[in-house]
Amino acid sequence: MTAQTTRRHRVSVATAQMRAAADAVADASVWSMDAAETAATLVELTRHEAEVAELKARVAAHADDLHVGQEVGASDAASWLAHATKTTRPAAHGVVKLGHTLEVHPQTRDALAHGDVLLDQARVIIEAVDQLPGDVDTGRAEAHLLAEAQHHDAKALRTLGKHLFEVIAPDEADAREAAILEAEERAADRSCHLTMYDDGHGKTHGRFTLPTLEGAALRKMLLAFAAPKHLAATGAERLSTPESMGQAFKELILRIPAKNLPESGGLPATLLVLIDEDSLMGRVEKAGILDTGERISPALARRLACQGEIVPVVLSGDSEPLDIGRGRRLHTRHQRYAMLARDRGCRAAGCDRTHGLHAHHKVEWAKGGDTNVVDGVTLCHWHHMKAHDASYATSYQPNGDVTFHRRQ
């Protein structure tokens, strides 16, 4: 960090004074402040925080103009700031960018500098104004949002920012809003995603992004499940909102009818629960296994065995699944369920796929193979294609694995 021997500029002096004033009360107890003074002080600190944010951004932009950090080989002032203050690079670049942005939005800069708006409000105002076309009165729009900031937080300001045309160009407002919504919907479709992972301790975690329409539909479904009347009817304990929404999401998933599920590998995407007969009857306590590989408690497996939308597969020591021989070419649904229960995933050696599996004849049906479980094997789409690829030789191992070798 560049050494500073004498503070001459009033911004530098004021910064030192603010630090000194804060240092002076670093160990001060606040227990003697009454409620009114405490409330007023919190408001003042919040406004002061906004003032400091503007001043910091202004100085950071100036540092960028001066190429501060070049004497120590920094690529730019933001990178130097991140290293000197141990700030993350994105945060440091954000401060510099804010400083330059405020230079072209003097009204917002002035309001932030005086603590009349907060930093998140200022960012929303700038974003809304910058989205306006260049042929409109952006100064009027900025002034309008700054006035509204006295009554609304950043979230509400973002909504108001979408309706700026109703203030500055009311005749064009409807068409402009329609264009904005269409652009947002296209962006939302592109950004739609979901990630899930199981932590190995009985919980699956995930994050998702949905377009507004689907998000609103999901929220309405979950709120219906989480409604006090529904919880009272089911005898469930009323939980806090995040927990009740999580419970509602869980219930929604298990209530989807099997007939409405898409098919994969010729079967609906119905979960199979594998449970030994002894465990089902309560003679032993043995974990149930999902056809996707996860393990669940025997109590949960027994409960699921009573629910029609999740298929229970009861396994006895020497049970032989249904065999209809040459009566038909394609395996029946129950045969496929039995094969899934037995194979528990693609049987190609080294493959760990458990979804979208196909039923494959070890001996092709056209060559005299039987359509039954014993002479069938479960393969993923990729390895099923390999099994029918003449350039590969397919071998069936005693342990049930399937191996492939390219023919010479």
C-alpha positions in Angstrom: 0.0 0.0 0.0 1.3 3.4 -0.9 2.6 5.3 2.1 0.9 8.6 3.0 3.0 11.0 5.1 0.7 14.1 5.2 -3.0 14.3 4.8 -3.8 17.4 2.8 -7.0 16.7 0.8 -10.2 17.3 2.8 -11.5 13.8 1.7 -8.4 12.2 3.2 -8.6 14.3 6.3 -12.3 13.5 6.7 -11.7 9.8 6.3 -9.0 9.9 9.0 -11.5 11.7 11.3 -14.2 9.2 10.7 -11.8 6.4 11.5 -10.7 8.1 14.6 -14.3 8.8 15.7 -15.2 5.1 15.2 -12.0 4.0 17.0 -13.0 6.2 20.0 -16.2 4.3 20.6 -14.9 0.8 19.7 -15.0 -0.2 23.3 -18.0 1.9 24.4 -20.9 0.0 26.0 -24.3 0.8 24.6 -26.4 -0.5 27.5 -27.2 3.0 28.7 -28.8 4.1 25.4 -32.6 4.2 25.7 -34.9 2.9 23.0 -35.4 6.2 21.3 -31.8 7.0 21.1 -30.9 3.5 20.0 -33.4 3.6 17.2 -32.2 7.1 16.0 -28.6 5.9 16.1 -29.3 2.9 14.0 -31.0 5.0 11.4 -28.0 7.5 11.4 -25.5 4.6 11.1 -27.4 3.2 8.1 -27.4 6.6 6.4 -23.7 7.1 7.2 -23.0 3.7 5.8 -24.5 4.9 2.5 -22.4 8.1 2.6 -19.2 6.0 3.1 -20.1 3.7 0.3 -20.4 6.6 -2.1 -17.2 8.2 -0.9 -15.4 4.9 -1.2 -16.7 4.4 -4.8 -15.7 7.9 -5.8 -12.2 7.5 -4.5 -11.9 4.0 -6.1 -12.9 5.5 -9.5 -10.3 8.2 -9.1 -7.7 5.5 -8.2 -8.6 3.8 -11.4 -8.1 7.0 -13.4 -4.7 7.4 -11.7 -3.8 3.8 -12.4 -3.0 3.3 -8.7 -1.1 0.0 -8.2 0.9 0.2 -11.4 4.1 0.9 -9.5 3.8 -2.6 -7.9 2.8 -4.3 -11.1 -1.0 -4.5 -10.5 -3.0 -4.9 -13.7 -5.5 -2.2 -12.5 -6.6 -0.3 -9.5 -9.3 -2.8 -8.6 -6.8 -5.7 -8.5 -4.5 -3.6 -6.3 -7.4 -2.8 -4.0 -8.4 -6.4 -3.7 -4.8 -7.4 -2.8 -4.2 -4.4 -0.4 -7.4 -4.8 1.5 -7.9 -8.6 1.2 -11.2 -7.9 -0.6 -12.3 -10.4 -3.2 -11.6 -9.3 -6.8 -15.3 -9.2 -7.8 -16.1 -7.0 -4.9 -13.2 -4.6 -5.6 -14.1 -4.4 -9.3 -17.7 -3.7 -8.2 -16.6 -0.7 -6.1 -14.6 0.8 -9.0 -17.4 0.2 -11.4 -19.9 1.8 -9.1 -17.7 4.9 -8.8 -17.6 5.3 -12.6 -21.3 4.7 -12.9 -22.2 7.3 -10.3 -20.1 9.8 -12.3 -22.8 9.7 -15.1 -25.7 9.6 -12.6 -25.0 12.8 -10.6 -28.5 12.9 -9.0 -28.1 9.4 -7.6 -24.5 10.1 -6.6 -25.6 13.2 -4.7 -28.5 11.4 -2.9 -26.2 8.5 -1.9 -23.5 10.9 -0.7 -26.0 12.6 1.6 -27.4 9.3 2.9 -30.8 10.0 1.3 -30.8 6.6 -0.5 -29.1 3.4 0.4 -26.6 1.5 -1.7 -28.9 -1.2 -2.9 -31.6 1.4 -3.8 -29.0 3.4 -5.8 -28.0 0.3 -7.7 -31.6 -0.4 -8.6 -32.2 3.1 -9.7 -29.1 3.2 -11.9 -30.0 -0.2 -13.5 -33.6 0.9 -14.2 -32.5 4.2 -15.8 -29.7 2.6 -17.9 -32.3 0.3 -19.4 -34.2 3.2 -20.9 -33.7 4.1 -24.5 -31.5 7.2 -25.2 -34.3 9.3 -26.7 -36.2 9.6 -23.4 -35.7 12.0 -20.5 -33.6 9.8 -18.3 -33.0 12.7 -15.8 -36.7 12.9 -15.1 -36.9 9.1 -14.7 -34.0 9.2 -12.3 -35.5 12.0 -10.2 -38.8 10.1 -10.1 -37.2 7.0 -8.7 -35.1 9.0 -6.2 -38.3 10.5 -4.9 -39.9 7.0 -4.6 -36.9 5.8 -2.7 -38.0 7.8 0.2 -41.0 5.5 0.5 -39.9 2.1 -0.9 -37.1 -0.3 -0.4 -34.9 -1.7 -3.2 -37.2 -4.6 -4.0 -40.2 -2.3 -4.5 -38.1 0.2 -6.5 -37.1 -2.6 -8.9 -40.8 -3.1 -9.6 -41.4 0.6 -10.0 -38.4 0.8 -12.3 -40.2 -1.5 -14.8 -43.0 1.1 -15.0 -41.0 4.2 -15.6 -42.5 4.7 -19.0 -45.9 5.3 -17.4 -44.3 8.4 -15.9 -42.1 9.7 -18.7 -43.9 8.4 -21.8 -47.4 7.1 -20.8 -48.5 6.5 -24.4 -45.6 4.0 -24.9 -45.8 2.4 -21.5 -47.8 -0.8 -22.4 -45.7 -1.7 -25.5 -42.5 -1.0 -23.5 -43.6 -3.2 -20.6 -44.6 -6.0 -23.0 -41.2 -5.9 -24.6 -39.4 -5.9 -21.3 -41.5 -8.9 -20.1 -40.8 -10.9 -23.3 -37.1 -10.2 -22.9 -37.1 -11.3 -19.3 -39.1 -14.5 -20.1 -36.6 -15.4 -22.9 -33.7 -14.9 -20.5 -35.5 -16.9 -17.8 -36.0 -19.8 -20.1 -32.3 -19.8 -20.9 -31.4 -19.6 -17.3 -33.7 -22.4 -16.1 -31.7 -25.0 -14.3 -31.7 -27.4 -11.4 -28.9 -29.1 -9.5 -29.3 -31.9 -7.0 -27.0 -34.1 -4.9 -27.3 -36.6 -2.1 -25.1 -36.0 0.9 -25.0 -39.7 1.9 -26.6 -38.9 5.2 -30.3 -39.2 4.3 -30.7 -35.8 2.7 -30.8 -34.5 -0.9 -29.9 -30.9 -1.5 -30.6 -28.8 -4.5 -30.9 -25.4 -6.1 -33.1 -24.3 -9.0 -34.0 -21.4 -11.2 -37.5 -21.2 -12.8 -39.2 -18.7 -15.0 -41.8 -16.6 -13.2 -44.8 -18.5 -14.5 -43.6 -21.9 -13.3 -42.2 -20.4 -10.1 -45.6 -18.9 -9.3 -47.4 -22.2 -10.1 -45.0 -24.1 -7.8 -45.4 -21.5 -5.0 -49.1 -21.7 -5.2 -49.1 -25.5 -5.0 -46.7 -25.5 -2.0 -48.7 -22.8 -0.2 -51.8 -25.0 -0.6 -50.0 -27.9 1.0 -48.5 -25.7 3.7 -51.8 -24.0 4.5 -52.9 -24.3 8.2 -56.1 -26.1 7.3 -54.2 -28.7 5.3 -51.7 -29.2 8.1 -54.5 -29.5 10.6 -56.3 -32.1 8.4 -53.2 -34.2 8.1 -52.3 -33.8 11.8 -48.9 -32.3 11.0 -47.2 -29.9 13.3 -47.2 -26.4 12.0 -43.6 -25.4 11.1 -41.9 -22.2 10.2 -42.3 -21.1 6.6 -39.1 -22.6 5.1 -39.7 -25.9 6.9 -43.4 -26.0 6.0 -42.5 -25.2 2.3 -40.0 -28.0 2.4 -42.5 -30.4 3.8 -45.0 -29.3 1.1 -42.5 -29.8 -1.6 -41.9 -33.4 -0.3 -45.6 -34.1 -0.3 -46.1 -32.6 -3.8 -43.5 -35.0 -5.2 -45.1 -38.1 -3.7 -48.5 -37.0 -4.8 -47.8 -36.9 -8.6 -49.9 -39.7 -10.1 -47.9 -42.4 -11.9 -50.1 -42.1 -14.9 -48.9 -38.5 -15.3 -45.2 -39.4 -15.2 -43.2 -39.5 -18.4 -41.8 -42.8 -19.6 -38.1 -43.6 -19.8 -36.9 -46.9 -21.2 -40.5 -48.0 -21.7 -41.5 -47.5 -18.1 -43.0 -44.5 -16.2 -40.5 -42.8 -14.0 -41.9 -44.6 -11.0 -39.6 -45.2 -8.0 -39.1 -48.8 -7.1 -38.6 -49.8 -3.4 -36.8 -53.1 -2.9 -37.6 -54.8 0.4 -37.0 -58.4 1.6 -40.1 -60.4 2.5 -38.8 -60.9 6.1 -38.3 -57.2 6.5 -41.7 -56.4 5.0 -43.4 -58.7 7.5 -41.4 -57.2 10.4 -39.4 -60.4 11.1 -36.1 -58.6 10.6 -35.1 -55.0 10.3 -33.3 -54.7 7.0 -32.9 -51.5 5.0 -34.9 -51.0 1.8 -33.1 -50.1 -1.4 -34.4 -47.8 -4.1 -33.8 -48.9 -7.7 -31.6 -45.7 -8.0 -29.2 -47.1 -5.4 -30.2 -45.1 -2.3 -31.0 -46.9 1.0 -33.9 -46.1 3.3 -35.1 -47.4 6.6 -37.2 -50.6 6.8 -40.0 -48.6 8.5 -40.1 -46.2 5.6 -39.9 -49.0 3.0 -42.9 -50.8 4.7 -44.9 -47.6 4.7 -44.1 -47.0 1.0 -45.2 -50.5 0.2 -48.8 -49.4 1.0 -48.7 -46.5 -1.5 -49.7 -47.1 -5.0 -47.6 -44.5 -6.8 -44.3 -46.1 -5.6 -43.9 -49.7 -6.7 -42.9 -52.2 -4.0 -40.8 -55.2 -5.1 -40.8 -57.9 -2.6 -37.8 -60.2 -2.9 -37.7 -63.7 -1.4 -34.7 -65.9 -1.3 -35.5 -68.0 -4.4 -38.3 -66.1 -6.1 -38.6 -66.4 -9.9 -40.2 -63.4 -11.6 -42.8 -63.7 -14.2 -41.8 -65.6 -17.4 -44.0 -65.4 -20.5 -41.5 -67.0 -22.8 -42.1 -66.4 -26.6 -45.6 -65.0 -26.1 -44.4 -61.5 -27.0 -41.3 -59.7 -28.1 -41.1 -56.8 -25.6 -40.8 -57.3 -21.9 -43.9 -56.4 -19.9 -43.9 -53.6 -17.4 -43.8 -56.1 -14.4 -40.9 -57.9 -16.0 -39.0 -54.7 -16.3 -39.7 -53.8 -12.7 -38.4 -57.2 -11.7 -35.2 -56.7 -13.8 -34.7 -53.2 -12.3 -35.1 -54.7 -8.8 -32.5 -57.4 -9.6 -30.0 -55.4 -11.6 -30.3 -52.1 -9.8 -28.7 -50.2 -12.6 -27.0 -50.7 -15.9 -25.2 -54.1 -15.8 -22.5 -53.0 -18.3 -19.2 -53.4 -16.4 -18.1 -50.0 -15.0 -21.4 -48.2 -15.8 -23.1 -46.5 -12.9 -26.3 -45.2 -14.7 -29.5 -45.9 -12.8 -32.1 -43.9 -14.8 -33.7 -44.4 -18.2 -32.7 -48.1 -18.4 -33.7 -50.5 -21.2 -34.6 -54.2 -21.0 -32.3 -56.2 -23.3 -32.6 -59.8 -24.5 -29.3 -61.7 -24.0 -30.3 -63.7 -27.0 -32.1 -61.6 -29.6 -35.8 -62.3 -29.8 -35.5 -62.6 -33.6 -32.9 -65.3 -33.1 -35.0 -67.4 -30.8 -34.4 -65.6 -27.5 -37.1 -65.7 -24.8 -38.9 -62.6 -23.4 -38.4 -63.3 -19.7 -36.5 -61.9 -16.8 -33.8 -64.7 -16.5 -32.8 -64.2 -20.2 -33.0 -60.4 -20.0 -30.6 -57.8 -18.6 -30.9 -54.1 -17.8 -28.8 -51.7 -19.8 -28.6 -47.9 -20.2 -29.3 -46.5 -23.6 -25.6 -46.1 -24.5 -24.7 -49.7 -23.7 -28.0 -51.0 -25.2 -26.8 -49.5 -28.5 -23.5 -51.2 -28.0 -25.2 -54.5 -27.5 -26.8 -54.2 -30.9 -23.6 -52.8 -32.6 -22.1 -55.5 -34.9 -18.7 -54.0 -34.4 -18.7 -55.1 -30.7 -18.8 -58.6 -29.2 -21.0 -58.8 -26.1 -20.2 -61.2 -23.2 -22.4 -62.0 -20.2 -20.4 -62.8 -17.1 -21.5 -65.2 -14.3 -21.9 -62.3 -11.8 -24.4 -60.7 -14.2 -22.1 -58.0 -15.6 -22.0 -57.3 -19.4 -18.7 -56.6 -21.1 -18.1 -55.3 -24.6 -15.0 -55.8 -26.9 -14.5 -54.3 -30.3 -14.3 -57.0 -32.9 -11.0 -57.2 -34.9 
